[in-house]
Amino acid sequence: MRGIAGVALPRGSFEPSPVKTTELLQDPTREEAEFLDKLDPKRLPQHLAIIMDGNGRWAQRRHLPRVAGHRTGVKTARVIIESCSRLHIPCLTLYAFSLENWRRPQAEVEFLMRLLREYLKRELPTMQKNNIRLMFIGRSEHLPQSVRDDMAEGVRLTSGNTGMRLILALNYGGRAELVDAFNALLDQARSNGVSDFKADEQSISEHLYTAGLPDPDLLVRTSGEVRVSNFLLWQIAYAEIYVTQVLWPDFSRARLLEALVDYQKRERRYGGLGSPRERTAAGKA
């Protein structure tokens, strides 16, 4: 299982509720309420992608072991996932474990695998409650069998949910995804006896792990690092990028809302000039 199959978003399956933006989150703080007042629920990203960076530095600054940062980072992920679901953001992709992360000390990698299994077992009831559909992208065949079993169970149990799509990128690399997509295209061409095969953007997109999902509108990276770290290289071609100095364990609901408000201030032109309406909306946000 390398990618997602059959995940086209059903029409009308995720329409925002007709409520005030400030009512979307439970018990907002004053700071959160101020950001919520600035948000236009009709202009939220259809797909938010997050590079969750800074767990190790968060722990180091507190003279704690790195695993403490990872555990706190999982708690942050829980808050952000639930918040995005309540805000009716259709898709959320979290960069959980990259192909390069295998270079870390073995003890840390083993801990991360255990932490992932704990998370999946503990959070599935909450996902069901919030109507979240769980998905995975990456080369999962190289993960431990116990992890793959838990992943498959999570996908199976939430497959009927119609709310937010939560996509966890595990053993993922953007270049590897493109290699797998091209190999799949070549295999398809060979099996069909096509000798003059030519790839185009549509055929490549249809063979990516994320086939059937919208490309991210907004990419958020925590910890202040200004790079995309081999994450969704094809899909973020036109994404807005928001970098915050906040380390992932400290990335709160307020910081999420702050990123969304900043996103709505931007004028998305896709190489053109944008419509007068879009320019006006961006200027007023």
ROVEXTI-530296 format. One record per residue: y, x, z of N, C-alpha, C, O, CB in turn. Coordinates in steps of 0.2 Angstrom, whole numbers, padded with zeros to 4 digits, always signed. Glycine has a CB too. Layout:
BEGIN
YXZYXZYXZYXZYXZ
...
REM end
This chain:
BEGIN
-0006+0004+0000+0000+0000+0000+0006+0004+0000+0008+0007+0005+0000-0005+0006
+0009+0005-0006+0015+0009-0006+0022+0005-0006+0027+0008-0004+0015+0013-0012
+0022-0001-0009+0028-0004-0009+0027-0012-0008+0022-0013-0004+0031-0004-0016
+0032-0016-0010+0032-0023-0009+0029-0026-0015+0032-0025-0021+0039-0025-0006
+0025-0031-0015+0023-0035-0020+0025-0043-0019+0024-0045-0014+0016-0034-0022
+0028-0046-0024+0029-0053-0024+0034-0055-0018+0032-0059-0014+0023-0057-0023
+0040-0052-0018+0044-0053-0013+0051-0056-0016+0056-0056-0012+0046-0047-0009
+0051-0059-0021+0057-0062-0024+0059-0067-0019+0055-0071-0016+0056-0065-0031
+0066-0067-0018+0069-0072-0013+0069-0079-0015+0072-0080-0021+0076-0070-0011
+0066-0084-0012+0066-0091-0014+0073-0094-0014+0077-0092-0010+0061-0095-0010
+0074-0098-0020+0081-0101-0020+0082-0105-0014+0078-0109-0012+0082-0104-0027
+0088-0105-0011+0090-0109-0006+0086-0108+0000+0087-0112+0005+0089-0116-0008
+0082-0103+0001+0078-0102+0007+0082-0099+0013+0080-0099+0018+0072-0098+0005
+0088-0096+0011+0092-0093+0017+0099-0094+0016+0103-0090+0016+0090-0085+0016
+0101-0101+0016+0108-0103+0016+0111-0102+0023+0108-0104+0028+0108-0110+0013
+0117-0099+0023+0120-0098+0030+0121-0105+0033+0123-0110+0029+0127-0095+0029
+0121-0106+0039+0122-0112+0043+0129-0113+0043+0133-0109+0044+0119-0111+0050
+0131-0120+0043+0138-0122+0043+0141-0121+0050+0143-0127+0053+0139-0129+0040
+0142-0115+0053+0145-0115+0059+0150-0109+0059+0150-0105+0054+0139-0113+0064
+0154-0109+0064+0159-0104+0065+0156-0097+0065+0151-0096+0068+0164-0105+0070
+0159-0092+0062+0157-0085+0063+0156-0083+0070+0151-0080+0072+0161-0080+0059
+0160-0085+0074+0160-0083+0081+0154-0086+0085+0152-0084+0091+0166-0085+0085
+0151-0091+0082+0145-0094+0085+0138-0091+0083+0133-0094+0085+0145-0102+0084
+0139-0087+0078+0133-0084+0076+0129-0079+0080+0123-0079+0080+0134-0080+0069
+0133-0076+0085+0130-0071+0090+0130-0074+0097+0135-0077+0098+0133-0064+0089
+0125-0073+0101+0125-0076+0107+0130-0072+0112+0130-0066+0112+0118-0076+0110
+0134-0075+0116+0138-0072+0121+0142-0066+0119+0141-0060+0121+0134-0070+0127
+0146-0066+0113+0149-0061+0111+0154-0058+0116+0158-0062+0119+0153-0062+0104
+0155-0051+0116+0160-0049+0120+0167-0050+0117+0167-0052+0111+0159-0041+0121
+0172-0048+0120+0179-0049+0117+0180-0045+0111+0182-0047+0106+0185-0047+0122
+0177-0039+0111+0178-0034+0105+0174-0037+0100+0176-0037+0094+0175-0027+0107
+0167-0040+0101+0163-0043+0096+0166-0049+0093+0166-0050+0087+0156-0044+0099
+0169-0053+0097+0173-0059+0095+0179-0058+0090+0180-0061+0086+0175-0063+0101
+0182-0052+0092+0188-0050+0088+0185-0048+0081+0188-0050+0076+0192-0045+0091
+0180-0045+0080+0177-0043+0074+0174-0049+0070+0175-0050+0064+0171-0038+0075
+0171-0054+0074+0168-0060+0071+0174-0064+0068+0173-0067+0063+0164-0064+0076
+0179-0064+0071+0185-0068+0068+0187-0065+0062+0190-0069+0058+0191-0068+0073
+0186-0059+0061+0188-0056+0054+0183-0056+0049+0185-0055+0043+0190-0048+0056
+0177-0058+0050+0172-0059+0046+0172-0065+0042+0173-0070+0044+0165-0058+0049
+0171-0064+0035+0170-0070+0031+0162-0071+0030+0159-0066+0026+0173-0069+0024
+0159-0076+0033+0152-0076+0032+0149-0077+0025+0143-0075+0024+0149-0082+0036
+0153-0079+0020+0151-0079+0013+0151-0073+0010+0149-0072+0004+0156-0084+0010
+0154-0068+0013+0155-0061+0009+0151-0056+0013+0153-0050+0012+0162-0059+0009
+0146-0057+0017+0142-0053+0020+0137-0049+0015+0136-0053+0010+0138-0056+0026
+0135-0043+0016+0130-0040+0011+0124-0044+0011+0121-0047+0016+0129-0033+0013
+0121-0044+0005+0115-0047+0004+0109-0043+0006+0104-0045+0008+0114-0049-0004
+0111-0036+0006+0106-0031+0008+0109-0026+0012+0113-0022+0009+0101-0029+0002
+0108-0025+0018+0110-0019+0022+0105-0014+0023+0100-0016+0025+0113-0022+0029
+0107-0008+0022+0102-0002+0023+0105+0002+0028+0111+0004+0028+0100+0001+0016
+0101+0005+0033+0103+0009+0038+0099+0015+0039+0093+0015+0039+0104+0005+0045
+0103+0021+0039+0099+0027+0041+0101+0028+0048+0106+0030+0050+0102+0034+0037
+0095+0027+0052+0096+0028+0059+0095+0035+0062+0090+0038+0063+0090+0023+0063
+0101+0038+0063+0101+0045+0064+0104+0047+0071+0109+0043+0073+0105+0049+0058
+0102+0052+0074+0105+0054+0080+0101+0053+0087+0104+0055+0092+0112+0051+0081
+0095+0051+0086+0091+0050+0092+0090+0057+0096+0091+0057+0102+0084+0047+0091
+0089+0062+0093+0088+0069+0096+0094+0071+0099+0094+0074+0105+0085+0074+0091
+0100+0071+0096+0106+0073+0099+0108+0069+0105+0111+0072+0109+0112+0073+0093
+0107+0062+0104+0109+0058+0110+0105+0060+0116+0108+0061+0121+0107+0051+0108
+0099+0062+0115+0095+0064+0121+0097+0071+0123+0097+0072+0129+0087+0064+0119
+0098+0076+0119+0100+0082+0120+0107+0082+0124+0108+0086+0129+0101+0087+0114
+0112+0078+0123+0118+0078+0126+0117+0075+0133+0121+0077+0138+0123+0073+0122
+0112+0072+0135+0110+0069+0141+0105+0073+0145+0103+0071+0150+0108+0062+0141
+0103+0079+0142+0098+0083+0145+0092+0080+0146+0088+0081+0151+0101+0086+0151
+0090+0076+0141+0084+0072+0141+0079+0074+0135+0081+0077+0131+0085+0064+0140
+0073+0073+0136+0068+0075+0130+0070+0071+0124+0072+0065+0125+0061+0074+0133
+0068+0073+0118+0069+0070+0112+0066+0063+0112+0069+0058+0109+0067+0074+0106
+0060+0062+0115+0057+0056+0115+0061+0050+0119+0060+0044+0117+0050+0056+0119
+0065+0052+0123+0070+0047+0127+0074+0044+0122+0076+0038+0122+0073+0050+0133
+0077+0049+0117+0081+0046+0112+0078+0041+0107+0081+0036+0105+0084+0052+0108
+0072+0043+0106+0068+0038+0101+0067+0032+0104+0067+0026+0101+0061+0042+0099
+0065+0032+0111+0064+0025+0114+0070+0021+0115+0070+0015+0114+0061+0027+0121
+0076+0024+0116+0082+0021+0116+0084+0018+0109+0087+0013+0108+0088+0025+0119
+0082+0022+0104+0084+0020+0097+0080+0014+0095+0083+0010+0091+0082+0026+0093
+0074+0013+0098+0070+0007+0096+0073+0001+0099+0074-0004+0096+0063+0008+0099
+0076+0002+0105+0080-0004+0109+0086-0006+0104+0088-0011+0104+0082-0002+0116
+0089-0001+0102+0095-0002+0097+0093-0006+0091+0096-0010+0089+0099+0005+0095
+0087-0003+0088+0085-0007+0082+0083-0014+0084+0085-0018+0079+0078-0003+0080
+0081-0016+0089+0079-0023+0091+0086-0027+0091+0086-0032+0089+0076-0023+0098
+0091-0024+0094+0097-0028+0094+0100-0029+0087+0103-0034+0086+0102-0024+0099
+0100-0023+0083+0103-0024+0077+0099-0029+0072+0102-0032+0068+0103-0017+0073
+0092-0028+0073+0088-0033+0069+0090-0040+0070+0091-0044+0066+0081-0031+0070
+0090-0042+0077+0091-0049+0079+0098-0051+0077+0099-0056+0075+0090-0049+0087
+0103-0046+0078+0110-0048+0076+0111-0049+0068+0114-0054+0066+0115-0042+0078
+0107-0045+0064+0108-0046+0057+0104-0053+0055+0107-0056+0050+0104-0041+0053
+0099-0054+0058+0096-0061+0057+0100-0067+0059+0101-0072+0055+0089-0061+0061
+0104-0066+0065+0108-0072+0067+0114-0072+0062+0117-0078+0061+0111-0070+0074
+0116-0067+0059+0122-0067+0054+0120-0069+0048+0124-0070+0043+0125-0060+0054
+0113-0070+0047+0111-0073+0040+0111-0068+0035+0113-0069+0029+0114-0079+0038
+0110-0061+0036+0110-0056+0031+0103-0056+0028+0098-0056+0032+0112-0049+0034
+0102-0058+0022+0095-0059+0019+0091-0053+0020+0085-0054+0021+0096-0061+0012
+0093-0047+0019+0088-0041+0019+0091-0036+0023+0097-0034+0023+0087-0039+0012
+0087-0033+0027+0089-0027+0031+0083-0021+0030+0078-0023+0032+0090-0029+0039
+0085-0015+0028+0081-0010+0027+0083-0004+0032+0088-0002+0032+0080-0007+0020
+0078-0002+0036+0079+0003+0041+0075+0009+0039+0069+0009+0038+0077+0001+0048
+0078+0015+0039+0074+0021+0037+0071+0024+0044+0074+0027+0048+0079+0027+0034
+0065+0022+0045+0061+0024+0051+0058+0030+0051+0058+0034+0056+0056+0018+0052
+0055+0032+0046+0051+0039+0046+0051+0041+0038+0048+0038+0034+0044+0038+0049
+0053+0047+0037+0054+0050+0031+0048+0055+0029+0044+0057+0034+0060+0054+0029
+0047+0056+0023+0042+0061+0021+0043+0068+0024+0038+0071+0026+0041+0062+0013
+0049+0069+0025+0051+0076+0028+0050+0076+0036+0050+0081+0038+0058+0077+0027
+0049+0070+0039+0049+0070+0046+0042+0073+0048+0041+0075+0054+0049+0063+0049
+0037+0074+0044+0031+0077+0046+0032+0084+0048+0028+0088+0051+0026+0077+0040
+0038+0087+0046+0039+0094+0048+0041+0095+0055+0042+0101+0058+0045+0097+0043
+0042+0090+0058+0044+0090+0066+0038+0092+0070+0032+0092+0067+0046+0083+0068
+0039+0094+0076+0033+0096+0080+0028+0090+0080+0029+0085+0080+0035+0098+0087
+0021+0092+0080+0016+0088+0080+0016+0083+0086+0015+0077+0085+0009+0091+0080
+0018+0085+0092+0018+0081+0097+0024+0075+0096+0022+0069+0098+0020+0085+0104
+0029+0077+0093+0034+0072+0092+0032+0067+0087+0033+0061+0087+0041+0075+0090
+0029+0069+0081+0026+0065+0076+0021+0060+0079+0021+0054+0078+0023+0069+0070
+0017+0062+0083+0012+0058+0086+0015+0053+0091+0013+0047+0091+0007+0062+0090
+0020+0055+0094+0024+0050+0099+0027+0045+0094+0027+0039+0096+0029+0054+0103
+0030+0047+0089+0033+0042+0084+0028+0037+0082+0030+0031+0081+0037+0046+0079
+0022+0039+0080+0017+0034+0078+0015+0030+0083+0014+0024+0082+0011+0038+0075
+0015+0032+0089+0013+0028+0095+0018+0023+0096+0017+0017+0098+0011+0032+0101
+0025+0025+0096+0030+0021+0097+0031+0015+0092+0033+0010+0093+0037+0025+0097
+0029+0017+0086+0029+0012+0080+0024+0007+0082+0026+0001+0081+0028+0015+0073
+0018+0009+0084+0013+0004+0085+0015-0001+0091+0014-0007+0091+0006+0007+0087
+0018+0002+0096+0020-0002+0102+0026-0007+0100+0026-0013+0102+0023+0003+0107
+0030-0004+0095+0036-0009+0093+0033-0015+0089+0035-0020+0090+0040-0005+0089
+0028-0013+0084+0026-0019+0080+0022-0024+0085+0023-0030+0083+0021-0016+0075
+0018-0022+0089+0014-0027+0094+0019-0030+0098+0018-0036+0099+0009-0023+0098
+0024-0027+0101+0029-0030+0106+0034-0035+0102+0035-0040+0105+0032-0025+0110
+0036-0033+0096+0041-0037+0093+0039-0042+0088+0043-0046+0086+0046-0032+0089
+0033-0043+0087+0030-0048+0082+0032-0055+0084+0034-0059+0080+0023-0047+0081
+0031-0057+0091+0033-0063+0093+0040-0065+0092+0042-0070+0090+0031-0064+0100
+0045-0060+0093+0052-0061+0092+0053-0062+0085+0058-0066+0083+0056-0055+0095
+0050-0058+0080+0051-0059+0073+0049-0066+0071+0052-0069+0067+0047-0054+0069
+0043-0069+0074+0041-0075+0072+0046-0080+0075+0048-0085+0071+0034-0077+0075
+0049-0079+0081+0054-0084+0083+0060-0084+0079+0063-0089+0078+0056-0082+0091
+0062-0078+0076+0068-0078+0072+0067-0079+0065+0071-0078+0061+0072-0071+0073
+0061-0081+0063+0059-0082+0056+0060-0076+0052+0062-0077+0046+0063-0088+0053
+0059-0070+0054+0059-0064+0051+0053-0062+0047+0048-0062+0050+0062-0058+0055
+0054-0060+0041+0048-0058+0037+0048-0050+0037+0052-0047+0034+0048-0061+0030
+0042-0047+0039+0042-0040+0040+0038-0037+0033+0033-0040+0031+0037-0038+0046
+0041-0032+0031+0039-0028+0025+0039-0021+0026+0043-0018+0031+0043-0030+0019
+0036-0017+0022+0036-0009+0023+0037-0006+0016+0034-0009+0011+0030-0007+0026
+0040-0001+0015+0040+0003+0009+0039+0010+0011+0040+0013+0016+0047+0002+0005
+0036+0014+0006+0034+0021+0007+0027+0022+0006+0023+0018+0004+0035+0023+0014
+0024+0028+0006+0017+0030+0005+0013+0029+0011+0011+0034+0015+0017+0038+0003
+0012+0023+0013+0008+0021+0019+0001+0024+0019-0002+0024+0024+0008+0014+0020
-0002+0025+0013-0009+0028+0013-0010+0034+0017-0015+0036+0018-0011+0029+0006
-0004+0038+0018-0004+0044+0022-0003+0044+0029-0003+0049+0033+0001+0049+0019
-0002+0038+0031-0001+0036+0038-0008+0035+0042-0013+0034+0038+0004+0030+0040
-0008+0036+0048-0014+0035+0052-0017+0028+0051-0013+0023+0050-0013+0037+0060
-0024+0028+0051-0027+0021+0049-0025+0016+0055-0023+0010+0053-0034+0022+0049
-0024+0018+0061-0022+0013+0066-0015+0010+0065-0014+0004+0066-0022+0016+0073
-0011+0014+0062-0004+0012+0060-0004+0007+0054-0001+0002+0054+0001+0018+0059
-0008+0009+0049-0009+0005+0043-0011-0002+0045-0009-0007+0042-0013+0008+0038
-0016-0002+0050-0019-0008+0052-0014-0013+0055-0013-0019+0054-0025-0007+0057
-0010-0010+0060-0004-0014+0063+0001-0016+0058+0004-0022+0058-0001-0009+0068
+0002-0012+0053+0007-0014+0048+0005-0020+0044+0008-0025+0043+0009-0008+0043
-0002-0019+0042-0005-0025+0038-0005-0031+0042-0003-0037+0039-0012-0023+0036
-0006-0031+0049-0006-0037+0053+0001-0040+0053+0002-0046+0053-0009-0035+0060
+0006-0036+0054+0013-0038+0055+0015-0041+0048+0018-0047+0048+0017-0032+0056
+0013-0039+0042+0015-0042+0036+0011-0048+0035+0014-0053+0033+0013-0037+0030
+0005-0049+0037+0001-0055+0037+0004-0060+0041+0005-0066+0039-0006-0053+0038
+0005-0059+0047+0008-0064+0052+0014-0067+0050+0016-0072+0052+0008-0061+0059
+0019-0063+0047+0025-0065+0045+0026-0067+0038+0032-0068+0036+0030-0059+0047
+0021-0067+0034+0022-0068+0027+0024-0075+0025+0027-0076+0020+0015-0067+0024
+0024-0079+0030+0026-0086+0028+0033-0087+0031+0036-0093+0029+0022-0091+0031
+0036-0083+0034+0043-0083+0036+0048-0083+0031+0047-0080+0026+0045-0078+0042
+0053-0087+0031+0058-0088+0026+0065-0085+0028+0070-0086+0024+0059-0095+0024
+0066-0082+0033+0072-0080+0035+0073-0072+0033+0071-0071+0027+0073-0080+0043
+0077-0068+0037+0078-0062+0035+0072-0058+0033+0067-0058+0036+0082-0058+0040
+0073-0054+0028+0068-0049+0026+0069-0042+0030+0074-0039+0029+0067-0047+0018
+0065-0040+0034+0065-0034+0038+0061-0029+0034+0055-0029+0035+0064-0034+0045
+0064-0024+0031+0060-0019+0027+0060-0012+0031+0066-0009+0032+0062-0018+0020
+0055-0010+0034+0054-0003+0037+0052+0002+0032+0046+0001+0029+0050-0004+0043
+0056+0007+0031+0054+0013+0027+0050+0018+0031+0053+0021+0035+0060+0016+0023
+0044+0018+0030+0039+0023+0033+0036+0028+0029+0033+0026+0023+0034+0019+0037
+0036+0034+0030+0033+0039+0026+0036+0038+0019+0033+0038+0014+0025+0039+0025
+0043+0037+0019+0047+0036+0013+0051+0042+0011+0053+0046+0015+0051+0030+0014
+0052+0042+0004+0056+0047+0001+0059+0044-0005+0055+0042-0009+0053+0054+0000
+0065+0045-0007+0068+0042-0013+0065+0045-0019+0064+0042-0024+0075+0042-0013
+0064+0052-0019+0062+0055-0025+0054+0053-0026+0052+0052-0032+0062+0063-0024
+0051+0053-0020+0044+0051-0021+0043+0044-0024+0038+0043-0028+0040+0051-0014
+0047+0039-0022+0047+0033-0025+0048+0033-0032+0045+0029-0036+0053+0028-0021
+0053+0037-0035+0054+0037-0042+0048+0040-0045+0046+0038-0051+0060+0041-0043
+0045+0045-0042+0039+0048-0045+0033+0043-0046+0030+0042-0051+0036+0054-0041
+0032+0039-0040+0027+0034-0040+0029+0028-0045+0024+0026-0049+0027+0031-0033
+0035+0027-0046+0037+0022-0051+0036+0024-0058+0033+0020-0062+0044+0020-0050
+0037+0030-0060+0036+0033-0067+0029+0033-0068+0026+0032-0073+0040+0039-0067
+0025+0036-0063+0018+0036-0064+0014+0029-0065+0010+0029-0069+0014+0040-0058
+0017+0024-0061+0014+0017-0062+0016+0015-0069+0012+0012-0073+0017+0013-0057
+0022+0016-0072+0024+0014-0079+0020+0018-0084+0017+0015-0089+0031+0016-0080
+0018+0024-0083+0014+0028-0088+0007+0025-0088+0004+0025-0093+0014+0035-0086
+0004+0024-0082-0002+0021-0081-0003+0014-0085-0008+0013-0088-0005+0020-0074
+0002+0010-0084+0002+0004-0087+0003+0005-0095-0001+0001-0098+0009+0000-0085
+0007+0009-0097+0007+0010-0104+0001+0013-0107-0002+0011-0112+0013+0016-0106
-0003+0017-0103-0009+0020-0106-0014+0014-0106-0018+0014-0111-0012+0026-0101
-0015+0010-0101-0020+0005-0101-0018+0000-0106-0023-0004-0108-0020+0002-0094
-0012-0001-0108-0011-0006-0113-0011-0003-0120-0009-0006-0125-0004-0009-0112
-0013+0004-0121-0013+0007-0127-0006+0008-0130-0006+0009-0137-0017+0003-0132
-0001+0009-0127+0006+0010-0129+0007+0017-0130+0007+0021-0126+0011+0007-0125
+0008+0019-0137+0009+0026-0138+0017+0028-0138+0018+0034-0137+0006+0028-0145
+0021+0024-0139+0028+0025-0140+0032+0022-0134+0038+0019-0135+0031+0023-0147
+0029+0023-0128+0032+0019-0122+0039+0023-0121+0040+0029-0121+0028+0020-0116
+0044+0018-0119+0051+0021-0117+0053+0017-0111+0052+0010-0111+0056+0020-0123
+0055+0020-0106+0057+0017-0100+0064+0015-0100+0068+0018-0104+0056+0021-0093
+0066+0009-0097+0073+0007-0096+0074+0005-0089+0070+0005-0085+0075+0001-0101
+0080+0004-0087+0082+0002-0080+0078-0004-0077+0076-0003-0071+0089+0001-0079
+0077-0009-0081+0073-0015-0079+0066-0013-0077+0063-0015-0072+0074-0020-0084
+0063-0009-0082+0056-0008-0081+0055-0003-0075+0050-0003-0071+0053-0004-0087
+0060+0002-0074+0059+0006-0068+0060+0002-0061+0056+0003-0057+0065+0012-0068
+0065-0002-0061+0067-0006-0055+0061-0010-0053+0059-0011-0048+0073-0011-0056
+0057-0013-0059+0051-0017-0057+0045-0014-0054+0041-0017-0052+0049-0021-0064
+0046-0007-0055+0040-0003-0052+0042+0001-0046+0038+0005-0043+0038+0002-0057
+0048+0000-0043+0050+0003-0037+0047-0001-0031+0044-0006-0032+0058+0003-0036
+0046+0002-0025+0044-0001-0019+0047-0007-0018+0044-0012-0015+0044+0004-0013
+0054-0007-0019+0058-0013-0017+0059-0018-0023+0063-0023-0023+0065-0011-0016
+0054-0018-0028+0054-0023-0033+0054-0030-0030+0050-0032-0026+0048-0022-0038
+0059-0034-0033+0060-0041-0030+0065-0042-0025+0067-0048-0023+0053-0043-0028
+0068-0037-0023+0073-0037-0018+0080-0035-0021+0080-0031-0026+0071-0032-0012
+0085-0038-0018+0092-0035-0021+0093-0028-0019+0091-0026-0014+0097-0040-0019
+0097-0025-0023+0099-0018-0021+0104-0018-0015+0107-0023-0014+0102-0014-0027
+0104-0013-0011+0108-0014-0005+0116-0014-0007+0118-0010-0012+0107-0007+0000
+0120-0018-0004+0127-0018-0005+0130-0013+0000+0136-0011-0002+0130-0025-0003
+0127-0012+0006+0130-0008+0011+0125-0003+0014+0120-0005+0016+0134-0012+0016
+0127+0003+0014+0123+0008+0017+0126+0011+0023+0132+0014+0022+0121+0014+0012
+0123+0010+0029+0127+0013+0035+0123+0019+0037+0116+0019+0037+0127+0008+0041
+0126+0024+0039+0123+0030+0042+0126+0032+0049+0133+0032+0049+0123+0036+0037
+0122+0033+0054+0125+0034+0060+0125+0042+0061+0122+0046+0057+0121+0031+0066
+0128+0044+0066+0128+0052+0068+0133+0056+0065+0134+0062+0066+0122+0054+0068
+0137+0053+0060+0142+0057+0056+0140+0061+0051+0144+0064+0047+0145+0061+0061
+0133+0062+0049+0131+0066+0044+0133+0062+0037+0131+0056+0036+0124+0067+0044
+0136+0066+0032+0138+0063+0026+0134+0065+0021+0135+0069+0016+0146+0065+0024
+0128+0062+0021+0123+0063+0016+0118+0057+0016+0118+0053+0021+0119+0069+0016
+0114+0056+0010+0110+0050+0010+0103+0052+0012+0098+0047+0012+0110+0047+0003
+0101+0058+0012+0095+0060+0015+0089+0057+0011+0084+0055+0014+0094+0059+0022
+0089+0057+0004+0083+0055+0000+0081+0048+0002+0075+0046+0002+0077+0060+0002
+0086+0043+0003+0085+0036+0005+0087+0032+0000+0093+0032-0002+0088+0035+0012
+0083+0028-0003+0084+0023-0008+0089+0025-0014+0094+0022-0015+0088+0017-0005
+0087+0031-0017+0092+0035-0021+0093+0030-0027+0099+0030-0030+0088+0041-0024
+0089+0027-0030+0090+0022-0036+0094+0016-0034+0099+0014-0037+0083+0020-0039
+0092+0013-0028+0095+0007-0026+0102+0007-0024+0105+0002-0024+0090+0004-0021
+0104+0013-0021+0111+0013-0018+0116+0015-0023+0122+0017-0021+0111+0017-0012
+0114+0015-0030+0119+0017-0035+0126+0014-0034+0131+0018-0035+0116+0015-0042
+0126+0008-0032+0133+0004-0032+0134+0002-0024+0139-0002-0023+0133-0002-0036
+0131+0005-0020+0131+0002-0013+0138+0005-0010+0140+0011-0012+0125+0004-0009
+0141+0002-0006+0146+0004-0001+0143+0009+0004+0138+0007+0007+0151-0001+0001
+0146+0014+0006+0143+0019+0011+0148+0019+0017+0154+0020+0016+0142+0026+0008
+0145+0018+0023+0149+0018+0029+0146+0023+0034+0140+0022+0036+0150+0011+0032
+0150+0028+0035+0147+0033+0040+0151+0033+0047+0157+0033+0047+0148+0040+0037
+0147+0032+0052+0150+0032+0059+0148+0038+0063+0142+0041+0062+0149+0026+0062
+0152+0041+0067+0151+0046+0071+0146+0044+0077+0143+0048+0080+0157+0049+0074
+0145+0038+0078+0141+0035+0084+0134+0037+0082+0132+0036+0077+0142+0027+0084
+0131+0039+0087+0124+0041+0087+0120+0034+0087+0122+0030+0090+0121+0046+0093
+0114+0034+0084+0110+0028+0083+0109+0025+0090+0110+0018+0090+0104+0029+0080
+0107+0028+0095+0105+0024+0102+0112+0021+0104+0111+0016+0108+0103+0029+0107
+0118+0023+0102+0124+0020+0105+0127+0015+0100+0132+0012+0100+0129+0025+0106
+0123+0014+0094+0125+0009+0089+0124+0002+0091+0119-0001+0091+0122+0010+0082
+0130-0001+0093+0129-0008+0097+0131-0013+0092+0132-0012+0086+0134-0008+0102
+0131-0020+0094+0133-0025+0090+0140-0025+0087+0141-0026+0082+0132-0032+0094
+0144-0022+0092+0151-0021+0090+0152-0016+0084+0156-0017+0080+0155-0019+0096
+0148-0011+0085+0148-0006+0079+0146-0009+0073+0148-0007+0067+0145+0000+0081
+0140-0013+0073+0138-0016+0067+0143-0021+0064+0145-0020+0058+0132-0020+0069
+0146-0025+0068+0152-0029+0066+0158-0025+0063+0161-0027+0058+0154-0034+0071
+0159-0020+0066+0165-0015+0064+0163-0013+0056+0167-0013+0052+0166-0009+0068
+0157-0011+0055+0155-0009+0049+0155-0014+0044+0157-0013+0038+0147-0006+0049
+0153-0020+0046+0154-0026+0041+0161-0028+0039+0162-0030+0034+0150-0032+0044
+0165-0028+0044+0172-0029+0043+0175-0024+0038+0179-0026+0034+0176-0029+0050
+0173-0018+0039+0176-0012+0035+0173-0014+0028+0177-0013+0023+0173-0005+0037
+0167-0016+0027+0164-0017+0020+0168-0023+0017+0169-0022+0011+0156-0019+0021
+0170-0028+0021+0173-0033+0017+0181-0031+0015+0184-0035+0012+0173-0039+0022
+0183-0026+0018+0190-0024+0016+0189-0020+0009+0195-0019+0006+0193-0019+0021
+0184-0018+0007+0183-0014+0001+0183-0019-0006+0180-0024-0005+0177-0010+0001
+0185-0016-0011+0185-0019-0017+0179-0017-0022+0179-0011-0023+0192-0019-0021
+0174-0021-0023+0169-0019-0027+0170-0020-0034+0169-0026-0036+0162-0022-0024
+0170-0015-0038+0172-0015-0045+0167-0014-0050+0167-0016-0055+0178-0011-0046
+0161-0010-0047+0156-0008-0052+0158-0005-0058+0155-0006-0064+0152-0015-0054
+0163-0001-0058+0166+0003-0064+0171-0001-0067+0175+0002-0072+0160+0004-0068
+0172-0007-0066+0178-0011-0069+0184-0012-0064+0185-0008-0060+0175-0018-0071
+0188-0017-0066+0194-0017-0062+0193-0023-0056+0197-0023-0052+0200-0019-0066
+0188-0027-0057+0187-0032-0052+0192-0038-0053+0197-0037-0057+0189-0029-0045
+0190-0044-0051+0194-0050-0052+0200-0050-0047+0200-0047-0042+0190-0056-0051
+0206-0053-0049+0211-0054-0045+0210-0057-0038+0212-0055-0033+0217-0058-0048
+0205-0062-0038+0203-0065-0032+0199-0060-0027+0201-0060-0021+0198-0071-0034
+0195-0055-0030+0192-0050-0026+0197-0045-0023+0196-0043-0018+0186-0047-0030
+0202-0043-0027+0207-0039-0025+0211-0042-0019+0213-0038-0015+0211-0036-0031
+0212-0048-0020+0216-0051-0015+0212-0052-0008+0215-0051-0003+0219-0058-0017
+0206-0054-0009+0202-0055-0003+0201-0048+0000+0201-0048+0007+0195-0058-0005
+0200-0043-0003+0199-0036+0000+0205-0034+0003+0205-0031+0009+0197-0031-0006
+0211-0036+0000+0217-0034+0003+0219-0038+0010+0222-0035+0014+0223-0035-0001
+0216-0044+0010+0218-0048+0016+0213-0046+0022+0214-0048+0028+0218-0055+0014
+0207-0044+0020+0201-0043+0025+0204-0038+0031+0200-0036+0035+0195-0040+0022
REM end
